Each structure stands twice: as structure tokens, then as C-alpha cells.
Amino acid sequence: MAKRRKNIKTSRQYLRRIRKGFHKKPTVSMAILGGFSVPVIQAVNVYKYAGITNAFSNFTQNMTGFVPTTGQFHAEYMKQGLLPVMGGVLIHKVAGMLGVNRAIAQAGIPLFRI
């Protein structure tokens, strides 16, 4: 029985399709960025009036709920920092499940996703 040659044309087409198919590009999630904008803007405002140490203190206080100056935990501070970030992560996750990010990528819009 004669040996069969592998169809080279088919395998080359397959490799071309794989190479063209998916290129990872750096993107920015607007929902998560929007969530982080709230505590960052508050920290910048504190920096203008009270200095860099108070700005870092305010940012960590809003993200964790822990007040560094008193050593106490207050959950209401997390509403100003961590809650918007988690909302942005949730929106990003839902948009990914619905295929919105894939549609944006196929439309050719660079550096943007929800």
C-alpha cells in the first residue's frame, strides 16, 4: 500500500487563519476606570488642601474602611471608595457576558472596552 502525502495546502491555510485570528492588544476597561475615579478625585481634593500624607490616608480609608489615624474600621467610608470600584467590576463582567466587549473589538475601536 502506498503512503499518502499530507495535504500541505490545507495545513498552511489553517496556520494563516490561526496567525490572523487573535492578537492581544492592551485595552482599558471604562467601567472599572470610572469606579476608581471617585476615590482618586477625592484623594486629589484632599491633597490640594491637606498634603500628600492625608491624601494617601484618605484613599486607603475610602478603599478599605480602616481609618489609619484612629485605628478604627468604619464601613460607611467604603461606600465612597470600594463600592464604586466593585460596581465597575460588576458592569465589566456583565458586559463581557453579553458580548459587548467582543462587539467593540470587532468594530475596530482601539483601547476601549466596557
Jmol script that loads the backbone (N, CA, C; Angstrom):
load data "model"
ATOM      1  N   MET A   1       0.835  -1.167   0.000  1.00  0.00           N
ATOM      2  CA  MET A   1       0.000   0.000   0.000  1.00  0.00           C
ATOM      3  C   MET A   1       0.888   1.242   0.000  1.00  0.00           C
ATOM      4  N   ALA A   2       0.533   2.213  -0.822  1.00  0.00           N
ATOM      5  CA  ALA A   2       1.335   3.430  -0.971  1.00  0.00           C
ATOM      6  C   ALA A   2       1.069   4.385   0.184  1.00  0.00           C
ATOM      7  N   LYS A   3       2.130   5.096   0.559  1.00  0.00           N
ATOM      8  CA  LYS A   3       1.988   6.081   1.633  1.00  0.00           C
ATOM      9  C   LYS A   3       1.328   7.334   1.071  1.00  0.00           C
ATOM     10  N   ARG A   4       0.492   7.934   1.907  1.00  0.00           N
ATOM     11  CA  ARG A   4      -0.199   9.152   1.481  1.00  0.00           C
ATOM     12  C   ARG A   4       0.563  10.379   1.958  1.00  0.00           C
ATOM     13  N   ARG A   5       0.628  11.350   1.086  1.00  0.00           N
ATOM     14  CA  ARG A   5       1.258  12.608   1.456  1.00  0.00           C
ATOM     15  C   ARG A   5       0.269  13.507   2.174  1.00  0.00           C
ATOM     16  N   LYS A   6       0.758  14.231   3.147  1.00  0.00           N
ATOM     17  CA  LYS A   6      -0.097  15.156   3.875  1.00  0.00           C
ATOM     18  C   LYS A   6      -0.409  16.351   2.971  1.00  0.00           C
ATOM     19  N   ASN A   7      -1.622  16.807   3.026  1.00  0.00           N
ATOM     20  CA  ASN A   7      -2.034  17.934   2.207  1.00  0.00           C
ATOM     21  C   ASN A   7      -1.436  19.219   2.801  1.00  0.00           C
ATOM     22  N   ILE A   8      -0.394  19.728   2.172  1.00  0.00           N
ATOM     23  CA  ILE A   8       0.335  20.884   2.692  1.00  0.00           C
ATOM     24  C   ILE A   8      -0.501  22.150   2.574  1.00  0.00           C
ATOM     25  N   LYS A   9      -1.272  22.264   1.508  1.00  0.00           N
ATOM     26  CA  LYS A   9      -2.068  23.467   1.292  1.00  0.00           C
ATOM     27  C   LYS A   9      -3.073  23.681   2.424  1.00  0.00           C
ATOM     28  N   THR A  10      -3.714  22.646   2.863  1.00  0.00           N
ATOM     29  CA  THR A  10      -4.697  22.756   3.932  1.00  0.00           C
ATOM     30  C   THR A  10      -4.048  23.189   5.234  1.00  0.00           C
ATOM     31  N   SER A  11      -2.914  22.605   5.576  1.00  0.00           N
ATOM     32  CA  SER A  11      -2.274  22.962   6.845  1.00  0.00           C
ATOM     33  C   SER A  11      -1.750  24.394   6.806  1.00  0.00           C
ATOM     34  N   ARG A  12      -1.294  24.882   5.655  1.00  0.00           N
ATOM     35  CA  ARG A  12      -0.840  26.267   5.571  1.00  0.00           C
ATOM     36  C   ARG A  12      -1.998  27.238   5.749  1.00  0.00           C
ATOM     37  N   GLN A  13      -3.140  26.924   5.160  1.00  0.00           N
ATOM     38  CA  GLN A  13      -4.300  27.786   5.322  1.00  0.00           C
ATOM     39  C   GLN A  13      -4.732  27.834   6.782  1.00  0.00           C
ATOM     40  N   TYR A  14      -4.658  26.701   7.441  1.00  0.00           N
ATOM     41  CA  TYR A  14      -5.028  26.638   8.850  1.00  0.00           C
ATOM     42  C   TYR A  14      -4.085  27.494   9.685  1.00  0.00           C
ATOM     43  N   LEU A  15      -2.786  27.431   9.393  1.00  0.00           N
ATOM     44  CA  LEU A  15      -1.825  28.235  10.141  1.00  0.00           C
ATOM     45  C   LEU A  15      -2.025  29.728   9.890  1.00  0.00           C
ATOM     46  N   ARG A  16      -2.353  30.107   8.660  1.00  0.00           N
ATOM     47  CA  ARG A  16      -2.618  31.507   8.369  1.00  0.00           C
ATOM     48  C   ARG A  16      -3.823  32.005   9.157  1.00  0.00           C
ATOM     49  N   ARG A  17      -4.860  31.192   9.239  1.00  0.00           N
ATOM     50  CA  ARG A  17      -6.059  31.568   9.965  1.00  0.00           C
ATOM     51  C   ARG A  17      -5.750  31.739  11.448  1.00  0.00           C
ATOM     52  N   ILE A  18      -4.916  30.870  11.986  1.00  0.00           N
ATOM     53  CA  ILE A  18      -4.548  30.980  13.397  1.00  0.00           C
ATOM     54  C   ILE A  18      -3.741  32.247  13.635  1.00  0.00           C
ATOM     55  N   ARG A  19      -2.799  32.552  12.765  1.00  0.00           N
ATOM     56  CA  ARG A  19      -1.971  33.740  12.942  1.00  0.00           C
ATOM     57  C   ARG A  19      -2.781  35.027  12.828  1.00  0.00           C
ATOM     58  N   LYS A  20      -3.727  35.077  11.908  1.00  0.00           N
ATOM     59  CA  LYS A  20      -4.529  36.273  11.724  1.00  0.00           C
ATOM     60  C   LYS A  20      -5.607  36.411  12.795  1.00  0.00           C
ATOM     61  N   GLY A  21      -6.033  35.322  13.374  1.00  0.00           N
ATOM     62  CA  GLY A  21      -7.229  35.286  14.200  1.00  0.00           C
ATOM     63  C   GLY A  21      -7.245  36.175  15.408  1.00  0.00           C
ATOM     64  N   PHE A  22      -6.265  36.114  16.270  1.00  0.00           N
ATOM     65  CA  PHE A  22      -6.397  36.792  17.549  1.00  0.00           C
ATOM     66  C   PHE A  22      -5.081  37.442  17.941  1.00  0.00           C
ATOM     67  N   HIS A  23      -5.109  38.737  18.068  1.00  0.00           N
ATOM     68  CA  HIS A  23      -3.945  39.476  18.528  1.00  0.00           C
ATOM     69  C   HIS A  23      -4.343  40.217  19.789  1.00  0.00           C
ATOM     70  N   LYS A  24      -3.648  39.962  20.862  1.00  0.00           N
ATOM     71  CA  LYS A  24      -3.968  40.617  22.118  1.00  0.00           C
ATOM     72  C   LYS A  24      -3.422  42.038  22.116  1.00  0.00           C
ATOM     73  N   LYS A  25      -4.285  42.985  22.386  1.00  0.00           N
ATOM     74  CA  LYS A  25      -3.897  44.378  22.447  1.00  0.00           C
ATOM     75  C   LYS A  25      -4.258  44.905  23.834  1.00  0.00           C
ATOM     76  N   PRO A  26      -3.470  45.808  24.366  1.00  0.00           N
ATOM     77  CA  PRO A  26      -3.824  46.357  25.679  1.00  0.00           C
ATOM     78  C   PRO A  26      -5.065  47.236  25.568  1.00  0.00           C
ATOM     79  N   THR A  27      -6.002  47.031  26.472  1.00  0.00           N
ATOM     80  CA  THR A  27      -7.228  47.806  26.471  1.00  0.00           C
ATOM     81  C   THR A  27      -7.491  48.342  27.875  1.00  0.00           C
ATOM     82  N   VAL A  28      -8.365  49.310  27.959  1.00  0.00           N
ATOM     83  CA  VAL A  28      -8.724  49.923  29.225  1.00  0.00           C
ATOM     84  C   VAL A  28     -10.217  49.719  29.441  1.00  0.00           C
ATOM     85  N   SER A  29     -10.570  49.186  30.587  1.00  0.00           N
ATOM     86  CA  SER A  29     -11.972  48.995  30.912  1.00  0.00           C
ATOM     87  C   SER A  29     -12.535  50.292  31.479  1.00  0.00           C
ATOM     88  N   MET A  30     -13.491  50.870  30.774  1.00  0.00           N
ATOM     89  CA  MET A  30     -14.046  52.153  31.185  1.00  0.00           C
ATOM     90  C   MET A  30     -14.875  52.045  32.466  1.00  0.00           C
ATOM     91  N   ALA A  31     -15.546  50.928  32.692  1.00  0.00           N
ATOM     92  CA  ALA A  31     -16.360  50.781  33.895  1.00  0.00           C
ATOM     93  C   ALA A  31     -15.477  50.744  35.143  1.00  0.00           C
ATOM     94  N   ILE A  32     -14.396  49.998  35.091  1.00  0.00           N
ATOM     95  CA  ILE A  32     -13.501  49.910  36.246  1.00  0.00           C
ATOM     96  C   ILE A  32     -12.779  51.238  36.443  1.00  0.00           C
ATOM     97  N   LEU A  33     -12.372  51.865  35.353  1.00  0.00           N
ATOM     98  CA  LEU A  33     -11.722  53.167  35.439  1.00  0.00           C
ATOM     99  C   LEU A  33     -12.667  54.207  36.039  1.00  0.00           C
ATOM    100  N   GLY A  34     -13.925  54.144  35.649  1.00  0.00           N
ATOM    101  CA  GLY A  34     -14.922  55.058  36.217  1.00  0.00           C
ATOM    102  C   GLY A  34     -15.141  54.814  37.695  1.00  0.00           C
ATOM    103  N   GLY A  35     -15.080  53.554  38.121  1.00  0.00           N
ATOM    104  CA  GLY A  35     -15.210  53.242  39.539  1.00  0.00           C
ATOM    105  C   GLY A  35     -14.055  53.777  40.355  1.00  0.00           C
ATOM    106  N   PHE A  36     -12.849  53.713  39.801  1.00  0.00           N
ATOM    107  CA  PHE A  36     -11.674  54.218  40.508  1.00  0.00           C
ATOM    108  C   PHE A  36     -11.602  55.740  40.493  1.00  0.00           C
ATOM    109  N   SER A  37     -12.357  56.378  39.611  1.00  0.00           N
ATOM    110  CA  SER A  37     -12.272  57.837  39.530  1.00  0.00           C
ATOM    111  C   SER A  37     -12.803  58.515  40.788  1.00  0.00           C
ATOM    112  N   VAL A  38     -13.791  57.926  41.439  1.00  0.00           N
ATOM    113  CA  VAL A  38     -14.379  58.542  42.639  1.00  0.00           C
ATOM    114  C   VAL A  38     -13.362  58.654  43.773  1.00  0.00           C
ATOM    115  N   PRO A  39     -12.718  57.563  44.224  1.00  0.00           N
ATOM    116  CA  PRO A  39     -11.758  57.735  45.320  1.00  0.00           C
ATOM    117  C   PRO A  39     -10.504  58.514  44.913  1.00  0.00           C
ATOM    118  N   VAL A  40     -10.115  58.441  43.646  1.00  0.00           N
ATOM    119  CA  VAL A  40      -8.929  59.183  43.207  1.00  0.00           C
ATOM    120  C   VAL A  40      -9.216  60.680  43.210  1.00  0.00           C
ATOM    121  N   ILE A  41     -10.390  61.099  42.747  1.00  0.00           N
ATOM    122  CA  ILE A  41     -10.748  62.518  42.752  1.00  0.00           C
ATOM    123  C   ILE A  41     -10.827  63.038  44.182  1.00  0.00           C
ATOM    124  N   GLN A  42     -11.381  62.236  45.082  1.00  0.00           N
ATOM    125  CA  GLN A  42     -11.430  62.653  46.486  1.00  0.00           C
ATOM    126  C   GLN A  42     -10.029  62.790  47.068  1.00  0.00           C
ATOM    127  N   ALA A  43      -9.146  61.873  46.731  1.00  0.00           N
ATOM    128  CA  ALA A  43      -7.769  61.946  47.237  1.00  0.00           C
ATOM    129  C   ALA A  43      -7.044  63.161  46.669  1.00  0.00           C
ATOM    130  N   VAL A  44      -7.298  63.504  45.415  1.00  0.00           N
ATOM    131  CA  VAL A  44      -6.675  64.688  44.820  1.00  0.00           C
ATOM    132  C   VAL A  44      -7.174  65.959  45.503  1.00  0.00           C
ATOM    133  N   ASN A  45      -8.469  66.011  45.806  1.00  0.00           N
ATOM    134  CA  ASN A  45      -9.006  67.173  46.508  1.00  0.00           C
ATOM    135  C   ASN A  45      -8.407  67.303  47.904  1.00  0.00           C
ATOM    136  N   VAL A  46      -8.235  66.200  48.597  1.00  0.00           N
ATOM    137  CA  VAL A  46      -7.597  66.233  49.915  1.00  0.00           C
ATOM    138  C   VAL A  46      -6.145  66.660  49.777  1.00  0.00           C
ATOM    139  N   TYR A  47      -5.461  66.220  48.736  1.00  0.00           N
ATOM    140  CA  TYR A  47      -4.062  66.594  48.509  1.00  0.00           C
ATOM    141  C   TYR A  47      -3.911  68.110  48.329  1.00  0.00           C
ATOM    142  N   LYS A  48      -4.870  68.717  47.632  1.00  0.00           N
ATOM    143  CA  LYS A  48      -4.793  70.161  47.400  1.00  0.00           C
ATOM    144  C   LYS A  48      -4.818  70.949  48.707  1.00  0.00           C
ATOM    145  N   TYR A  49      -5.600  70.492  49.678  1.00  0.00           N
ATOM    146  CA  TYR A  49      -5.789  71.265  50.898  1.00  0.00           C
ATOM    147  C   TYR A  49      -5.005  70.746  52.100  1.00  0.00           C
ATOM    148  N   ALA A  50      -4.652  69.447  52.115  1.00  0.00           N
ATOM    149  CA  ALA A  50      -4.046  68.895  53.338  1.00  0.00           C
ATOM    150  C   ALA A  50      -2.707  68.205  53.117  1.00  0.00           C
ATOM    151  N   GLY A  51      -2.271  68.006  51.883  1.00  0.00           N
ATOM    152  CA  GLY A  51      -0.964  67.402  51.658  1.00  0.00           C
ATOM    153  C   GLY A  51      -1.039  65.943  51.241  1.00  0.00           C
ATOM    154  N   ILE A  52       0.152  65.399  50.914  1.00  0.00           N
ATOM    155  CA  ILE A  52       0.235  64.055  50.344  1.00  0.00           C
ATOM    156  C   ILE A  52      -0.062  62.965  51.369  1.00  0.00           C
ATOM    157  N   THR A  53       0.355  63.147  52.612  1.00  0.00           N
ATOM    158  CA  THR A  53       0.119  62.091  53.608  1.00  0.00           C
ATOM    159  C   THR A  53      -1.362  61.938  53.897  1.00  0.00           C
ATOM    160  N   ASN A  54      -2.072  63.051  53.978  1.00  0.00           N
ATOM    161  CA  ASN A  54      -3.514  62.967  54.198  1.00  0.00           C
ATOM    162  C   ASN A  54      -4.241  62.423  52.967  1.00  0.00           C
ATOM    163  N   ALA A  55      -3.703  62.691  51.789  1.00  0.00           N
ATOM    164  CA  ALA A  55      -4.316  62.166  50.563  1.00  0.00           C
ATOM    165  C   ALA A  55      -4.218  60.635  50.533  1.00  0.00           C
ATOM    166  N   PHE A  56      -3.038  60.089  50.857  1.00  0.00           N
ATOM    167  CA  PHE A  56      -2.897  58.632  50.919  1.00  0.00           C
ATOM    168  C   PHE A  56      -3.766  58.038  52.016  1.00  0.00           C
ATOM    169  N   SER A  57      -3.828  58.725  53.135  1.00  0.00           N
ATOM    170  CA  SER A  57      -4.666  58.266  54.239  1.00  0.00           C
ATOM    171  C   SER A  57      -6.131  58.219  53.818  1.00  0.00           C
ATOM    172  N   ASN A  58      -6.592  59.268  53.110  1.00  0.00           N
ATOM    173  CA  ASN A  58      -7.975  59.321  52.645  1.00  0.00           C
ATOM    174  C   ASN A  58      -8.264  58.227  51.626  1.00  0.00           C
ATOM    175  N   PHE A  59      -7.318  57.989  50.712  1.00  0.00           N
ATOM    176  CA  PHE A  59      -7.526  56.952  49.689  1.00  0.00           C
ATOM    177  C   PHE A  59      -7.627  55.570  50.328  1.00  0.00           C
ATOM    178  N   THR A  60      -6.715  55.242  51.234  1.00  0.00           N
ATOM    179  CA  THR A  60      -6.781  53.926  51.882  1.00  0.00           C
ATOM    180  C   THR A  60      -8.010  53.813  52.778  1.00  0.00           C
ATOM    181  N   GLN A  61      -8.391  54.927  53.393  1.00  0.00           N
ATOM    182  CA  GLN A  61      -9.596  54.923  54.233  1.00  0.00           C
ATOM    183  C   GLN A  61     -10.830  54.622  53.386  1.00  0.00           C
ATOM    184  N   ASN A  62     -10.936  55.225  52.215  1.00  0.00           N
ATOM    185  CA  ASN A  62     -12.097  55.007  51.358  1.00  0.00           C
ATOM    186  C   ASN A  62     -12.097  53.618  50.717  1.00  0.00           C
ATOM    187  N   MET A  63     -10.938  53.049  50.479  1.00  0.00           N
ATOM    188  CA  MET A  63     -10.886  51.739  49.829  1.00  0.00           C
ATOM    189  C   MET A  63     -11.043  50.587  50.812  1.00  0.00           C
ATOM    190  N   THR A  64     -10.550  50.754  52.030  1.00  0.00           N
ATOM    191  CA  THR A  64     -10.578  49.637  52.984  1.00  0.00           C
ATOM    192  C   THR A  64     -11.555  49.832  54.135  1.00  0.00           C
ATOM    193  N   GLY A  65     -11.909  51.078  54.437  1.00  0.00           N
ATOM    194  CA  GLY A  65     -12.784  51.349  55.571  1.00  0.00           C
ATOM    195  C   GLY A  65     -12.019  51.518  56.872  1.00  0.00           C
ATOM    196  N   PHE A  66     -10.731  51.292  56.846  1.00  0.00           N
ATOM    197  CA  PHE A  66      -9.884  51.416  58.037  1.00  0.00           C
ATOM    198  C   PHE A  66      -9.320  52.828  58.102  1.00  0.00           C
ATOM    199  N   VAL A  67      -9.548  53.503  59.219  1.00  0.00           N
ATOM    200  CA  VAL A  67      -9.047  54.864  59.396  1.00  0.00           C
ATOM    201  C   VAL A  67      -7.666  54.769  60.032  1.00  0.00           C
ATOM    202  N   PRO A  68      -6.602  55.136  59.318  1.00  0.00           N
ATOM    203  CA  PRO A  68      -5.248  54.971  59.855  1.00  0.00           C
ATOM    204  C   PRO A  68      -4.954  55.829  61.080  1.00  0.00           C
ATOM    205  N   THR A  69      -5.557  57.014  61.172  1.00  0.00           N
ATOM    206  CA  THR A  69      -5.239  57.907  62.292  1.00  0.00           C
ATOM    207  C   THR A  69      -5.816  57.404  63.609  1.00  0.00           C
ATOM    208  N   THR A  70      -7.020  56.824  63.581  1.00  0.00           N
ATOM    209  CA  THR A  70      -7.654  56.354  64.819  1.00  0.00           C
ATOM    210  C   THR A  70      -7.512  54.852  65.018  1.00  0.00           C
ATOM    211  N   GLY A  71      -7.262  54.115  63.924  1.00  0.00           N
ATOM    212  CA  GLY A  71      -7.134  52.668  64.027  1.00  0.00           C
ATOM    213  C   GLY A  71      -8.471  51.951  64.104  1.00  0.00           C
ATOM    214  N   GLN A  72      -9.535  52.605  63.686  1.00  0.00           N
ATOM    215  CA  GLN A  72     -10.873  52.005  63.737  1.00  0.00           C
ATOM    216  C   GLN A  72     -11.373  51.705  62.325  1.00  0.00           C
ATOM    217  N   PHE A  73     -12.358  50.802  62.272  1.00  0.00           N
ATOM    218  CA  PHE A  73     -12.961  50.413  60.996  1.00  0.00           C
ATOM    219  C   PHE A  73     -14.358  51.007  60.913  1.00  0.00           C
ATOM    220  N   HIS A  74     -14.646  51.672  59.783  1.00  0.00           N
ATOM    221  CA  HIS A  74     -15.968  52.234  59.521  1.00  0.00           C
ATOM    222  C   HIS A  74     -16.388  51.818  58.117  1.00  0.00           C
ATOM    223  N   ALA A  75     -17.471  51.046  58.033  1.00  0.00           N
ATOM    224  CA  ALA A  75     -17.924  50.534  56.741  1.00  0.00           C
ATOM    225  C   ALA A  75     -18.491  51.634  55.853  1.00  0.00           C
ATOM    226  N   GLU A  76     -18.961  52.730  56.419  1.00  0.00           N
ATOM    227  CA  GLU A  76     -19.555  53.790  55.598  1.00  0.00           C
ATOM    228  C   GLU A  76     -18.518  54.477  54.700  1.00  0.00           C
ATOM    229  N   TYR A  77     -17.247  54.435  55.074  1.00  0.00           N
ATOM    230  CA  TYR A  77     -16.217  55.007  54.206  1.00  0.00           C
ATOM    231  C   TYR A  77     -16.032  54.171  52.937  1.00  0.00           C
ATOM    232  N   MET A  78     -16.289  52.888  53.041  1.00  0.00           N
ATOM    233  CA  MET A  78     -16.138  52.016  51.873  1.00  0.00           C
ATOM    234  C   MET A  78     -17.183  52.329  50.799  1.00  0.00           C
ATOM    235  N   LYS A  79     -18.288  52.953  51.177  1.00  0.00           N
ATOM    236  CA  LYS A  79     -19.299  53.342  50.205  1.00  0.00           C
ATOM    237  C   LYS A  79     -18.769  54.400  49.243  1.00  0.00           C
ATOM    238  N   GLN A  80     -17.786  55.178  49.695  1.00  0.00           N
ATOM    239  CA  GLN A  80     -17.226  56.226  48.852  1.00  0.00           C
ATOM    240  C   GLN A  80     -16.082  55.728  47.993  1.00  0.00           C
ATOM    241  N   GLY A  81     -15.496  54.574  48.313  1.00  0.00           N
ATOM    242  CA  GLY A  81     -14.333  54.120  47.560  1.00  0.00           C
ATOM    243  C   GLY A  81     -14.486  52.742  46.950  1.00  0.00           C
ATOM    244  N   LEU A  82     -14.725  51.751  47.788  1.00  0.00           N
ATOM    245  CA  LEU A  82     -14.754  50.382  47.298  1.00  0.00           C
ATOM    246  C   LEU A  82     -16.042  50.051  46.550  1.00  0.00           C
ATOM    247  N   LEU A  83     -17.152  50.623  46.968  1.00  0.00           N
ATOM    248  CA  LEU A  83     -18.430  50.323  46.322  1.00  0.00           C
ATOM    249  C   LEU A  83     -18.469  50.744  44.851  1.00  0.00           C
ATOM    250  N   PRO A  84     -18.012  51.945  44.472  1.00  0.00           N
ATOM    251  CA  PRO A  84     -17.991  52.276  43.034  1.00  0.00           C
ATOM    252  C   PRO A  84     -17.045  51.388  42.225  1.00  0.00           C
ATOM    253  N   VAL A  85     -15.933  50.986  42.829  1.00  0.00           N
ATOM    254  CA  VAL A  85     -14.995  50.104  42.118  1.00  0.00           C
ATOM    255  C   VAL A  85     -15.633  48.744  41.883  1.00  0.00           C
ATOM    256  N   MET A  86     -16.282  48.194  42.893  1.00  0.00           N
ATOM    257  CA  MET A  86     -16.944  46.895  42.736  1.00  0.00           C
ATOM    258  C   MET A  86     -18.114  46.985  41.753  1.00  0.00           C
ATOM    259  N   GLY A  87     -18.802  48.128  41.730  1.00  0.00           N
ATOM    260  CA  GLY A  87     -19.845  48.338  40.727  1.00  0.00           C
ATOM    261  C   GLY A  87     -19.277  48.337  39.316  1.00  0.00           C
ATOM    262  N   GLY A  88     -18.127  48.959  39.133  1.00  0.00           N
ATOM    263  CA  GLY A  88     -17.464  48.964  37.830  1.00  0.00           C
ATOM    264  C   GLY A  88     -17.026  47.579  37.404  1.00  0.00           C
ATOM    265  N   VAL A  89     -16.528  46.789  38.353  1.00  0.00           N
ATOM    266  CA  VAL A  89     -16.126  45.408  38.052  1.00  0.00           C
ATOM    267  C   VAL A  89     -17.348  44.584  37.659  1.00  0.00           C
ATOM    268  N   LEU A  90     -18.453  44.794  38.357  1.00  0.00           N
ATOM    269  CA  LEU A  90     -19.686  44.067  38.041  1.00  0.00           C
ATOM    270  C   LEU A  90     -20.205  44.439  36.650  1.00  0.00           C
ATOM    271  N   ILE A  91     -20.202  45.713  36.321  1.00  0.00           N
ATOM    272  CA  ILE A  91     -20.638  46.155  34.990  1.00  0.00           C
ATOM    273  C   ILE A  91     -19.736  45.573  33.910  1.00  0.00           C
ATOM    274  N   HIS A  92     -18.429  45.567  34.164  1.00  0.00           N
ATOM    275  CA  HIS A  92     -17.477  44.995  33.209  1.00  0.00           C
ATOM    276  C   HIS A  92     -17.736  43.509  32.997  1.00  0.00           C
ATOM    277  N   LYS A  93     -18.033  42.801  34.069  1.00  0.00           N
ATOM    278  CA  LYS A  93     -18.296  41.355  33.983  1.00  0.00           C
ATOM    279  C   LYS A  93     -19.574  41.084  33.181  1.00  0.00           C
ATOM    280  N   VAL A  94     -20.627  41.839  33.448  1.00  0.00           N
ATOM    281  CA  VAL A  94     -21.893  41.659  32.727  1.00  0.00           C
ATOM    282  C   VAL A  94     -21.729  42.005  31.248  1.00  0.00           C
ATOM    283  N   ALA A  95     -20.977  43.068  30.953  1.00  0.00           N
ATOM    284  CA  ALA A  95     -20.747  43.439  29.549  1.00  0.00           C
ATOM    285  C   ALA A  95     -19.962  42.350  28.829  1.00  0.00           C
ATOM    286  N   GLY A  96     -19.028  41.709  29.529  1.00  0.00           N
ATOM    287  CA  GLY A  96     -18.286  40.608  28.929  1.00  0.00           C
ATOM    288  C   GLY A  96     -19.176  39.414  28.647  1.00  0.00           C
ATOM    289  N   MET A  97     -20.108  39.134  29.560  1.00  0.00           N
ATOM    290  CA  MET A  97     -21.024  38.004  29.364  1.00  0.00           C
ATOM    291  C   MET A  97     -21.979  38.259  28.198  1.00  0.00           C
ATOM    292  N   LEU A  98     -22.398  39.498  28.033  1.00  0.00           N
ATOM    293  CA  LEU A  98     -23.339  39.837  26.956  1.00  0.00           C
ATOM    294  C   LEU A  98     -22.661  39.957  25.594  1.00  0.00           C
ATOM    295  N   GLY A  99     -21.335  40.024  25.585  1.00  0.00           N
ATOM    296  CA  GLY A  99     -20.603  40.106  24.324  1.00  0.00           C
ATOM    297  C   GLY A  99     -20.391  41.514  23.823  1.00  0.00           C
ATOM    298  N   VAL A 100     -20.601  42.492  24.679  1.00  0.00           N
ATOM    299  CA  VAL A 100     -20.428  43.885  24.267  1.00  0.00           C
ATOM    300  C   VAL A 100     -18.962  44.167  23.950  1.00  0.00           C
ATOM    301  N   ASN A 101     -18.053  43.660  24.783  1.00  0.00           N
ATOM    302  CA  ASN A 101     -16.625  43.885  24.553  1.00  0.00           C
ATOM    303  C   ASN A 101     -16.160  43.243  23.253  1.00  0.00           C
ATOM    304  N   ARG A 102     -16.681  42.085  22.928  1.00  0.00           N
ATOM    305  CA  ARG A 102     -16.318  41.417  21.680  1.00  0.00           C
ATOM    306  C   ARG A 102     -16.809  42.224  20.486  1.00  0.00           C
ATOM    307  N   ALA A 103     -18.010  42.778  20.592  1.00  0.00           N
ATOM    308  CA  ALA A 103     -18.550  43.592  19.505  1.00  0.00           C
ATOM    309  C   ALA A 103     -17.724  44.870  19.313  1.00  0.00           C
ATOM    310  N   ILE A 104     -17.282  45.463  20.418  1.00  0.00           N
ATOM    311  CA  ILE A 104     -16.445  46.660  20.330  1.00  0.00           C
ATOM    312  C   ILE A 104     -15.116  46.314  19.662  1.00  0.00           C
ATOM    313  N   ALA A 105     -14.550  45.174  20.017  1.00  0.00           N
ATOM    314  CA  ALA A 105     -13.274  44.760  19.419  1.00  0.00           C
ATOM    315  C   ALA A 105     -13.432  44.473  17.930  1.00  0.00           C
ATOM    316  N   GLN A 106     -14.528  43.833  17.524  1.00  0.00           N
ATOM    317  CA  GLN A 106     -14.741  43.533  16.120  1.00  0.00           C
ATOM    318  C   GLN A 106     -15.035  44.786  15.305  1.00  0.00           C
ATOM    319  N   ALA A 107     -15.557  45.813  15.950  1.00  0.00           N
ATOM    320  CA  ALA A 107     -15.806  47.075  15.257  1.00  0.00           C
ATOM    321  C   ALA A 107     -14.515  47.832  14.997  1.00  0.00           C
ATOM    322  N   GLY A 108     -13.442  47.400  15.658  1.00  0.00           N
ATOM    323  CA  GLY A 108     -12.142  48.014  15.418  1.00  0.00           C
ATOM    324  C   GLY A 108     -11.861  49.223  16.272  1.00  0.00           C
ATOM    325  N   ILE A 109     -12.581  49.373  17.374  1.00  0.00           N
ATOM    326  CA  ILE A 109     -12.346  50.516  18.269  1.00  0.00           C
ATOM    327  C   ILE A 109     -11.153  50.169  19.170  1.00  0.00           C
ATOM    328  N   PRO A 110     -10.067  50.942  19.101  1.00  0.00           N
ATOM    329  CA  PRO A 110      -8.869  50.590  19.878  1.00  0.00           C
ATOM    330  C   PRO A 110      -8.944  51.074  21.324  1.00  0.00           C
ATOM    331  N   LEU A 111      -8.263  50.363  22.204  1.00  0.00           N
ATOM    332  CA  LEU A 111      -8.029  50.747  23.601  1.00  0.00           C
ATOM    333  C   LEU A 111      -9.282  50.995  24.415  1.00  0.00           C
ATOM    334  N   PHE A 112     -10.400  50.436  24.055  1.00  0.00           N
ATOM    335  CA  PHE A 112     -11.637  50.701  24.769  1.00  0.00           C
ATOM    336  C   PHE A 112     -12.438  49.432  24.932  1.00  0.00           C
ATOM    337  N   ARG A 113     -12.950  49.230  26.122  1.00  0.00           N
ATOM    338  CA  ARG A 113     -13.935  48.178  26.385  1.00  0.00           C
ATOM    339  C   ARG A 113     -14.723  48.567  27.609  1.00  0.00           C
ATOM    340  N   ILE A 114     -15.831  47.914  27.800  1.00  0.00           N
ATOM    341  CA  ILE A 114     -16.690  48.256  28.938  1.00  0.00           C
ATOM    342  C   ILE A 114     -16.369  47.344  30.096  1.00  0.00           C
TER     343      ILE A 114
END
end "model"
wireframe off; spacefill off
backbone 0.3
color backbone group
